[in-house]
Amino acid sequence: RHASTDSHSTISRSSTQTLDHRHKTLKRTNQKTLFVDPDAMKEKIRMAATKPEYNVANFYKEEGVWQAIALNPLFEKFTMAVICFNTIWIWVDTDLNNADLLKDAPEVFQIMEHFFCAFFLFEWTCRWNAFTHKLSGLRDRWFVFDS
């Protein structure tokens, strides 16, 4: 009886020592060093510097009417102007239009709502048709936001 207790405690001690050794080894391998590896840091900087800048035009067709419109700087500026005007119009609409439904609103509010809807649909259609592969539109965050 005494011998089996000694062998049992010896096994327990050895297995505890083995677990302690494994734990220390894992700690050593998972420890972060105080200083960063300079070669790894240089490689990381090189990768960041050589990464091409995102440009939605890279996903557009090479030629055609739709990509020509979508890439036209005047179209971009006009779109930004319409967006700015739309934000002002939302303010005006909120303050002056008391109708609950668009069909009950004064004509000027109906006309402006239809103008904004038509323009933004046209803008979205130009950009959608400019994509070489339509699923590429999912890579462009602005296009996804507009959709």
Buried (B, 14 or more C-beta within 10 A) or exposed (E): EEEEEEEEEEEEEEEEEEEEEEEEEEEEEEEEEEEEEEEEEEEEEEEEEEEEEEEBEEBBBEEEEBBBBBBEEEBEEEBEEBEEBBEEBEEEBEEEBEEEEEEEBEEEBBEBBEBBEEBBEEBBEBBBBBBEEEEBBEBBEEBEEEE
